[in-house]
Amino acid sequence: MFYTGIDWHKAFCYLSTVNAEGKLVQQRKVRNTAADFASYYESFDTDLHTSVVESCGGWYWLSRLFDRLSLPLVVAHAHYVKAIAYAKVKTDKVDSMTLAHLLRMDYIPTSYQLPPHLRGMRDLMRARLRLVQKQVSFSNMTSRLYEKFNVTCPDHLPADYALQHQLYMHQHDLLEIKIKEIEASLKDRLLPTPEIQRLLWIPGIGMINAYSIFLEIGEISRFADIKHFYSYCRLAPGASNSGSRNRHKSGHKSGNRYLKLAFTDAAVHAIRYYPVIFRYFRRMSRRKARPIARNLVAKNLAKSAYHVLKDECDFNHTFKGMALEKKKSRTWPRLASPDLPLEPRLP
């Protein structure tokens, strides 16, 4: 059995291969081309070969390449590998050798690889979020212009600032067009799927949030239990306990920030439109800060999402054991004919 550590760079990689006893077998600098990688692995006379690379910008390409070579590839969680494999001397040779030895000893903290057919759609949703953030930025810049001259419409701005306003609004409207293009490209592929249809019944979760939740989760079975799911969604607070000192750590950055955004946004809408959830939020706000109370609502919505995906069941229209007084419409944004059978899952 051979184990190869790959130290990735933009133009080349450094590969180090060890055998089952930990002895160095081969070490080489390889250009990032399919032919060079194939040549390196063809020099071994066995198919019992496993490789590892840290999560990096090029792992998509490497994953597709290793699929074609019919070789397994482990993607290591870069943050945790650094904690395990810290070294005073860091070179390409040292890093690739360290990865190879950690893989041989089964000490690699693996990073989840989203199925290839979902990667493009997930990245489109992330691109959409960046466009929305830029759009909001242009709206804010327009508001600053009004504030600067204490006016409420562009007609009262000086000529130079009126031109600025025109440019900002043009960019804002162009971004709106591109955002709609992304949504239209995803709708036919995602909206009819059973997972999206089940998520849409949960309070506060609309079409866009349902897309983000489904694509960021990938395979719900990878979470051992609901607590691991909360942690991945950044909805579970951290802790720093040592001896008699107990310290609560909220806002920890470990986890998926896109799921945190989706469930927090869903919580805001659920509080606004569902009386049962609003009363729960108001009750929690008397005991805790409002952001914490909102996070508790988001956590319960995440619990509902976890169970409808894990158990492949319909939402039970309850919140914290309380029946919801309001239910969503059966027509939008769901299928035009909701009583028809759902299409098969994505391949």
C-alpha positions in Angstrom: 0.0 0.0 0.0 1.3 3.5 -0.9 0.4 6.8 0.6 1.0 10.1 -1.2 0.9 13.6 0.2 0.3 16.4 -2.2 1.5 19.9 -1.5 -0.6 22.1 -3.9 0.6 25.2 -5.6 -1.0 27.2 -8.5 1.5 26.0 -11.2 2.9 22.8 -9.7 2.5 20.3 -6.8 5.1 18.5 -4.7 4.3 14.8 -4.2 5.9 12.5 -1.6 5.0 8.8 -1.5 5.7 6.4 1.4 5.0 2.7 1.8 3.1 0.9 4.6 6.2 1.0 6.8 6.7 4.7 6.4 9.7 4.5 4.1 10.0 7.2 1.4 9.5 5.6 -2.0 9.4 8.5 -4.4 9.4 12.3 -4.2 8.9 14.6 -7.2 7.8 18.1 -8.2 5.0 17.7 -10.8 3.4 20.3 -13.0 -0.4 20.7 -12.7 -1.3 18.8 -15.8 -3.2 15.6 -16.2 -0.3 14.0 -18.1 2.3 14.7 -15.5 0.1 13.4 -12.7 -0.8 10.2 -14.7 3.0 9.6 -15.3 3.8 9.9 -11.6 1.1 7.4 -10.5 1.8 5.0 -13.4 5.3 4.5 -12.1 3.8 2.4 -9.3 3.0 -1.2 -10.1 -0.1 -1.4 -7.8 -3.5 0.1 -7.6 -3.4 0.2 -3.8 -2.6 3.8 -3.6 -4.2 6.6 -1.6 -3.5 10.3 -1.8 -4.2 13.4 0.3 -4.3 17.1 -0.4 -5.2 20.0 1.9 -8.5 21.8 1.1 -7.3 24.4 -1.4 -8.5 26.3 -4.5 -7.5 23.5 -6.9 -9.1 20.5 -5.2 -12.1 20.5 -7.7 -9.6 19.8 -10.5 -7.7 17.2 -8.5 -10.9 15.4 -7.5 -12.0 15.1 -11.2 -8.5 14.0 -12.2 -8.3 11.3 -9.6 -11.8 10.0 -10.6 -10.5 9.6 -14.1 -7.4 7.8 -12.8 -9.6 5.6 -10.6 -7.6 6.5 -7.5 -9.0 7.6 -4.1 -8.3 11.2 -3.0 -8.7 12.4 0.6 -9.2 16.2 1.1 -7.8 17.2 4.4 -9.3 20.0 6.5 -6.6 22.7 6.3 -7.4 24.3 9.6 -7.1 21.1 11.6 -4.1 19.7 9.7 -2.1 22.8 10.7 -3.0 22.1 14.4 -1.7 18.5 14.1 1.2 18.9 11.7 2.8 22.1 12.9 6.5 22.1 12.1 9.3 24.6 12.7 10.7 24.0 9.2 8.0 24.3 6.5 9.0 23.5 2.9 7.2 21.7 0.0 9.1 18.5 0.8 8.3 18.6 4.5 4.6 19.5 4.0 4.0 16.7 1.5 5.9 14.2 3.6 3.9 15.2 6.7 0.6 14.7 4.8 1.8 11.3 3.6 2.7 10.1 7.1 -0.5 11.4 8.6 -2.5 9.6 5.9 -0.6 6.4 6.6 -1.4 6.6 10.3 -5.0 7.5 9.6 -4.6 10.9 11.4 -6.0 13.1 8.6 -9.0 15.2 9.6 -11.0 14.9 6.4 -13.0 17.6 4.8 -16.4 16.8 3.2 -16.4 16.6 -0.6 -19.8 17.8 -2.0 -21.0 15.5 -4.8 -19.8 16.8 -8.2 -23.3 17.4 -9.6 -24.1 19.8 -6.8 -20.8 21.8 -6.7 -21.6 24.1 -9.6 -25.1 25.0 -8.2 -23.7 25.6 -4.7 -21.0 27.9 -6.1 -23.7 29.8 -8.1 -25.7 30.4 -4.9 -22.5 31.7 -3.2 -21.9 33.9 -6.2 -25.5 35.2 -5.9 -24.9 36.1 -2.3 -21.8 38.2 -3.2 -23.8 40.0 -5.9 -26.6 40.8 -3.3 -24.0 42.1 -0.9 -22.6 44.4 -3.7 -26.1 45.5 -4.5 -26.8 46.5 -0.9 -23.5 48.4 -0.9 -24.6 50.5 -3.8 -27.9 51.2 -2.1 -26.0 52.4 1.0 -23.8 54.6 -1.1 -26.9 56.2 -2.6 -28.3 56.8 0.8 -25.0 58.5 1.9 -25.3 60.9 -1.1 -28.8 61.9 0.1 -27.6 62.3 3.6 -24.7 64.5 2.6 -27.0 67.1 1.1 -30.1 66.4 3.3 -32.3 65.6 0.3 -34.6 62.7 -0.5 -34.4 62.5 -4.3 -31.6 62.8 -6.9 -33.2 65.9 -8.6 -31.9 68.0 -5.7 -28.3 66.8 -5.9 -25.5 68.9 -7.4 -24.5 67.9 -11.0 -21.4 65.9 -10.0 -23.2 64.0 -7.3 -26.2 63.4 -9.5 -23.8 61.6 -11.9 -22.5 59.5 -9.0 -26.1 58.6 -8.1 -26.8 57.6 -11.7 -23.7 55.4 -11.8 -24.7 53.7 -8.5 -28.2 53.0 -9.6 -27.0 51.6 -12.9 -24.8 49.2 -11.1 -27.6 48.3 -8.7 -30.0 47.6 -11.6 -27.4 45.5 -13.5 -26.7 43.4 -10.4 -30.4 42.8 -10.0 -30.6 41.4 -13.6 -27.7 39.1 -12.9 -29.2 37.9 -9.6 -32.4 37.0 -11.4 -30.4 35.1 -14.1 -28.8 32.9 -11.4 -32.1 32.2 -9.8 -33.7 31.3 -13.1 -30.9 28.9 -14.0 -31.3 27.1 -10.7 -35.1 27.0 -10.4 -35.9 24.2 -12.9 -33.2 22.0 -11.5 -33.8 22.5 -7.8 -37.4 23.5 -7.2 -39.0 20.1 -8.1 -36.7 18.0 -5.9 -38.3 16.4 -2.8 -35.8 17.9 -0.4 -36.5 21.5 -1.5 -40.3 20.8 -1.5 -40.1 19.6 2.1 -37.9 22.5 3.2 -40.3 25.1 1.8 -43.0 24.2 4.3 -40.8 25.2 7.2 -41.6 28.7 8.6 -39.3 31.5 7.2 -37.6 29.3 4.6 -38.3 30.6 1.1 -37.1 29.4 -2.2 -33.6 31.0 -2.0 -32.9 29.9 1.6 -34.1 26.4 0.7 -31.6 26.2 -2.2 -28.8 27.4 0.1 -29.6 24.9 2.9 -29.9 21.9 0.6 -26.8 22.7 -1.4 -24.6 23.6 1.6 -25.7 20.4 3.5 -25.1 18.0 0.7 -25.7 14.6 2.3 -27.5 15.0 5.6 -26.4 11.5 6.6 -22.9 12.8 7.2 -24.0 14.3 10.5 -24.0 11.8 13.3 -26.8 13.6 15.2 -28.6 16.9 15.6 -25.8 18.4 17.8 -23.2 17.9 15.1 -25.6 19.6 12.7 -26.1 22.6 15.0 -22.4 23.0 15.4 -21.8 22.9 11.6 -24.5 25.6 11.1 -22.7 27.8 13.7 -25.8 27.7 15.9 -24.2 26.0 18.9 -22.1 28.2 21.1 -18.5 27.3 21.9 -16.9 26.9 25.3 -13.6 27.5 26.9 -13.6 25.6 30.2 -10.4 25.0 32.2 -10.3 24.1 35.9 -12.9 26.3 37.7 -13.2 28.7 34.9 -16.1 28.4 32.5 -16.3 30.7 29.6 -19.1 30.9 27.0 -17.9 31.6 23.5 -20.6 32.8 21.0 -20.1 33.7 17.4 -17.4 31.0 16.8 -16.2 31.0 13.2 -15.9 27.2 12.9 -18.6 25.8 10.7 -20.5 26.8 7.6 -21.3 30.6 7.5 -23.8 30.2 4.6 -26.0 27.9 6.7 -25.7 30.4 9.6 -26.9 33.2 7.2 -29.7 31.1 5.8 -31.2 30.0 9.1 -30.8 33.4 10.7 -32.6 35.0 7.7 -35.3 32.4 8.0 -35.7 33.2 11.7 -36.2 36.9 11.0 -39.1 36.1 8.6 -40.6 33.4 10.9 -40.6 35.9 13.8 -42.3 38.5 11.7 -45.1 36.3 10.2 -45.8 33.5 12.7 -47.5 34.5 16.0 -46.4 31.4 17.8 -42.8 32.0 16.9 -43.0 35.7 17.7 -44.4 35.0 21.2 -41.5 32.5 21.8 -39.0 35.1 20.6 -40.5 37.8 22.8 -40.4 35.4 25.8 -36.7 34.6 25.2 -35.8 38.2 24.6 -36.9 39.0 28.2 -34.3 36.5 29.5 -31.5 36.9 26.9 -30.2 39.4 24.4 -32.2 39.7 21.2 -29.5 38.2 19.0 -29.4 35.1 21.3 -33.2 34.9 21.2 -33.1 35.1 17.4 -30.4 32.4 17.3 -32.7 30.1 19.4 -35.4 30.5 16.8 -32.9 29.8 14.0 -31.8 26.7 15.9 -35.3 25.3 16.1 -35.8 25.9 12.4 -32.6 24.1 11.7 -33.9 21.2 13.8 -37.0 21.0 11.6 -34.8 21.1 8.5 -32.6 18.3 9.8 -35.5 16.0 10.6 -37.4 16.5 7.3 -34.2 15.8 5.4 -32.9 13.0 7.6 -36.2 11.1 7.9 -37.5 12.1 4.4 -40.8 13.2 5.9 -43.1 16.2 5.7 -42.9 19.1 8.1 -45.3 18.6 11.0 -46.3 22.3 11.2 -45.2 22.7 14.9 -42.7 24.8 16.6 -41.3 23.7 20.0 -44.2 21.3 20.3 -46.8 24.1 19.6 -49.1 23.9 16.6 -48.6 26.8 14.1 -51.6 29.0 13.6 -50.6 29.8 10.1 -49.6 27.5 7.2 -48.0 28.4 3.9 -49.8 28.5 0.6 -49.8 25.2 -1.4 -49.0 26.9 -4.7 -46.1 29.3 -4.4 -43.1 28.9 -4.6 -43.9 25.2 -4.8 -44.8 23.2 -7.8 -47.7 24.5 -9.9 -49.6 21.2 -9.2 -48.6 20.2 -5.7 -50.7 17.0 -5.7 -48.6 15.5 -8.5 -45.8 13.1 -7.5 -42.5 14.7 -7.0 -39.7 14.2 -9.4 -36.9 11.8 -8.5 -33.9 13.0 -6.5 -31.0 14.6 -8.3 -28.6 11.9 -9.5 
